[in-house]
Amino acid sequence: MRYYFQLLRWNKPSGRLILLIPAGWSLWLTPKAPPSMFILGLIISGGLFVSGAGCIANDLWDRQFDKKVERTKERPLANGKVSVKAAWILLISMLFLSLVIVLSIPTESRNLCLQLATFSLPFILLYPSAKRWFKFPQLILSVCWGFSVLIPWAASESSLAGGVTLLCCWFATIFWTFGFDTVYAMADESDDKLIGLNSSAISLGNKSIRTVSFCYFVTCLLLAIAAFRANLGLIYWPFWFVSTLAMQREVFLLNSRSKGIKTSGLHFSNQVRIGSLLLLGMVLSKLI
């Protein structure tokens, strides 16, 4: 059973949280915030199932390459602990459960959410192959992450008429994801070059860290605009200020650390903490 959890990455909560955090931003920036516990439960469950499906699709595409990469060689498909047939069954199961979640959304929002979920599926299934043919595969992952903003908003508001607030939240998620996943790709840079795979870390070269810094700056700027438009209370802004400084501090520390799995993993975990801090500020501003 633990190998199936590893295949779904459910043994690594930070990877699930970093998808659910933008969903939280979206829900708590809507005019109807705070969201109902029912909607909140559906979004969390759906996020777990969809991210699990994405991880399985990624490992199915990359199982031959994963054997040659230090960070991924012990994944269950790469080391043979889970069969390809079992992985396909689990993938279909995750997609089915995701569909059940969408169909459980209240009637007034269901059709729009179903359309968005259907539109997101090609991006989710396409992303794992992107590193073979696209110089910036992290951009496709960023678009996938963008749906974690659109679907919760649609579930809560029954429309995408969120104006500047929704647009800023969506773009903030795109920039944030591109930033942290570029850092994550740095861990595989030497192996990816050796086996001929693409990543934004390789394509940007020595501009990678500056690009990540810019992405984080834009993320925080856009979230500030979104928060202002959503009339978040004063309590949000200290959280935003600390998070903005913390993101740039993390980029600064990349310059003093050697590239590798530990550095990228630590950066990734810290982005989860910083993103959660921003979400906490939004939650408190709506509750207090």
C-alpha positions in Angstrom: 0.0 0.0 0.0 2.8 2.4 0.8 4.1 2.2 -2.8 0.7 3.4 -4.1 0.9 6.3 -1.6 4.3 7.1 -3.0 3.0 6.9 -6.5 0.3 9.4 -5.6 2.9 11.5 -3.6 0.4 11.4 -0.7 3.4 10.6 1.5 4.7 14.1 0.7 2.1 16.6 2.0 4.1 19.7 0.9 3.5 18.8 -2.7 -0.3 18.6 -2.1 -0.4 21.8 0.0 1.4 23.8 -2.7 -1.5 23.1 -5.0 -4.2 23.7 -2.4 -2.7 27.0 -1.3 -3.7 29.0 -4.5 -7.1 27.3 -4.2 -7.3 28.8 -0.7 -6.3 32.2 -2.0 -9.1 32.0 -4.6 -11.8 31.0 -2.1 -10.9 33.6 0.5 -10.7 36.4 -2.1 -14.2 35.8 -3.4 -17.0 38.2 -2.5 -18.7 35.2 -0.7 -15.7 34.5 1.5 -15.5 32.7 3.9 -16.4 29.6 1.9 -18.8 27.0 3.2 -17.3 23.9 4.8 -18.9 21.8 2.1 -17.2 23.7 -0.7 -13.9 23.7 1.2 -14.1 19.9 1.7 -14.8 19.4 -2.0 -11.9 21.5 -3.1 -9.5 19.8 -0.8 -10.7 16.3 -1.8 -10.6 17.3 -5.5 -7.1 18.7 -5.1 -5.8 15.5 -3.6 -7.4 13.3 -6.4 -6.3 15.6 -9.3 -2.8 16.0 -8.0 -2.5 12.3 -7.5 -3.6 11.7 -11.1 -1.1 14.2 -12.3 1.7 12.5 -10.4 0.8 9.1 -11.8 0.6 10.4 -15.4 4.0 12.0 -14.8 5.6 8.8 -13.6 4.0 6.7 -16.5 5.5 9.1 -19.0 8.9 9.3 -17.3 9.4 5.8 -15.9 12.3 5.1 -18.3 13.9 8.5 -17.7 13.3 8.4 -13.9 15.6 5.4 -13.6 18.5 7.6 -14.8 17.8 10.6 -12.5 19.2 10.6 -9.0 16.1 12.3 -7.5 13.6 10.0 -9.1 15.2 6.6 -9.5 13.4 5.2 -6.4 9.9 6.1 -7.6 7.6 3.1 -7.5 7.3 2.7 -11.3 11.0 3.4 -11.9 12.1 0.7 -9.4 9.4 -1.8 -10.4 7.5 -1.8 -7.0 4.3 -0.9 -8.9 3.4 -2.3 -12.3 2.3 -0.2 -15.2 -1.1 -1.9 -15.3 -1.7 -1.1 -11.6 -0.6 2.5 -12.2 -3.1 2.9 -15.0 -5.9 1.5 -12.9 -5.0 3.9 -10.1 -4.9 6.8 -12.6 -8.3 6.0 -13.9 -9.6 5.7 -10.3 -8.2 9.1 -9.4 -9.8 10.7 -12.5 -13.1 9.0 -11.7 -13.1 10.3 -8.1 -12.2 13.8 -9.4 -15.3 13.6 -11.6 -17.4 12.5 -8.6 -16.2 15.6 -6.7 -17.1 17.9 -9.6 -20.5 16.4 -9.9 -21.0 16.9 -6.2 -20.6 20.7 -6.5 -23.9 22.6 -6.1 -26.1 22.7 -9.2 -25.7 26.4 -9.9 -21.9 26.0 -10.2 -21.6 22.4 -11.5 -21.6 23.0 -15.3 -19.0 25.7 -15.2 -16.8 23.6 -12.9 -17.2 20.6 -15.1 -16.2 22.6 -18.2 -13.1 24.0 -16.4 -12.1 20.5 -15.2 -12.5 19.1 -18.7 -10.4 21.9 -20.1 -7.7 21.4 -17.5 -7.4 17.6 -18.2 -5.3 17.9 -21.4 -2.8 20.2 -19.7 -2.5 17.9 -16.7 -1.9 14.8 -18.9 0.3 16.8 -21.4 2.6 18.3 -18.9 4.7 15.1 -18.2 5.7 14.9 -21.9 6.4 18.6 -22.2 10.0 18.3 -21.1 10.7 16.3 -24.3 9.6 19.0 -26.7 9.2 22.4 -24.9 12.0 24.5 -23.6 9.8 25.8 -20.6 7.7 22.8 -19.4 7.3 24.6 -16.1 5.0 27.1 -17.9 2.6 24.3 -18.7 2.6 23.2 -15.1 1.9 26.8 -14.1 -1.2 26.7 -16.3 -2.3 23.5 -14.6 -1.9 25.3 -11.2 -4.0 28.1 -12.6 -7.0 25.9 -12.6 -6.7 25.5 -8.9 -7.7 29.2 -8.8 -10.4 29.1 -11.4 -12.4 26.0 -10.3 -12.7 27.0 -6.6 -13.8 30.5 -7.6 -16.4 29.0 -10.0 -17.6 26.6 -7.3 -18.1 29.4 -4.8 -19.4 32.2 -7.2 -21.1 30.2 -10.0 -19.2 32.3 -12.5 -15.8 33.6 -13.4 -16.9 37.3 -13.2 -14.2 38.0 -10.7 -12.7 41.0 -12.5 -9.3 42.3 -11.4 -9.3 40.2 -8.2 -9.6 36.9 -10.0 -7.3 37.9 -12.8 -4.6 39.0 -10.3 -5.0 35.8 -8.2 -4.7 33.6 -11.4 -1.6 35.4 -12.7 0.0 35.4 -9.2 -0.4 31.6 -9.1 1.1 31.3 -12.6 4.2 33.4 -11.7 4.6 31.7 -8.3 4.4 28.2 -9.7 6.9 29.0 -12.5 9.3 30.4 -9.9 9.3 27.6 -7.4 9.2 24.8 -10.1 12.2 26.4 -11.8 14.1 26.1 -8.6 12.8 22.5 -8.2 14.1 21.7 -11.7 17.6 22.9 -10.7 18.0 19.7 -8.7 17.7 17.6 -12.0 19.7 20.0 -14.2 22.8 17.9 -14.8 20.8 14.6 -15.2 18.3 16.3 -17.6 21.1 17.7 -19.8 22.6 14.2 -19.9 19.5 12.5 -21.1 18.2 15.3 -23.3 15.3 16.7 -21.3 14.2 20.3 -21.2 13.5 22.5 -18.2 13.2 26.2 -17.5 16.3 25.9 -15.3 18.3 24.7 -18.3 16.8 27.1 -20.8 17.3 30.2 -18.5 20.8 29.1 -17.5 22.5 31.8 -15.3 19.3 33.9 -15.5 17.3 31.4 -13.6 17.7 32.9 -10.1 17.0 36.4 -11.4 13.9 35.1 -13.1 12.7 33.4 -10.0 13.2 36.6 -8.0 11.1 38.5 -10.6 8.4 35.9 -10.5 8.1 36.2 -6.8 8.0 40.0 -6.9 5.2 39.9 -9.5 3.4 37.2 -7.4 3.3 39.4 -4.3 2.4 42.6 -6.3 -0.5 40.9 -7.9 -1.7 39.4 -4.6 -1.5 42.9 -3.1 -3.8 44.2 -5.9 -6.2 41.3 -5.5 -6.3 41.8 -1.7 -7.0 45.5 -2.1 -9.8 44.9 -4.7 -11.3 42.2 -2.4 -11.3 44.7 0.5 -9.2 42.5 2.8 -8.8 44.0 6.3 -5.6 45.7 7.7 -4.7 42.4 9.4 -3.7 40.9 6.0 -1.0 43.4 5.2 1.7 42.4 7.8 1.4 38.8 6.6 1.8 40.1 3.0 4.8 42.2 3.9 6.6 39.4 5.8 5.8 36.9 2.9 7.2 39.3 0.3 10.4 39.7 2.2 10.6 36.0 2.8 10.2 35.1 -0.8 13.1 37.4 -1.8 15.2 36.0 1.1 14.7 32.5 -0.2 16.0 33.7 -3.7 19.0 35.4 -2.0 19.9 32.2 -0.2 19.9 30.3 -3.5 23.0 32.2 -4.4 24.9 31.0 -1.3 23.8 27.4 -1.5 25.0 24.7 -3.9 22.6 23.3 -6.4 21.1 20.0 -5.6 18.2 18.0 -4.3 18.5 19.3 -0.7 18.6 23.0 -1.8 15.6 22.6 -4.1 13.7 20.6 -1.6 14.2 23.1 1.1 13.2 26.0 -1.1 10.1 24.1 -2.1 9.1 23.5 1.5 9.7 27.1 2.4 7.5 28.3 -0.4 4.7 26.1 1.1 5.2 27.9 4.4 5.3 31.4 2.8 2.2 30.6 0.6 0.4 29.4 3.7 1.3 32.6 5.6 -0.3 34.6 2.8 -3.4 32.4 3.1 -3.5 32.7 6.8 -3.5 36.5 6.5 -6.5 36.3 4.1 -8.4 33.9 6.4 -7.9 36.1 9.5 -8.8 39.3 7.6 -12.2 37.7 6.7 -12.8 36.2 10.2 -11.7 38.9 12.5 
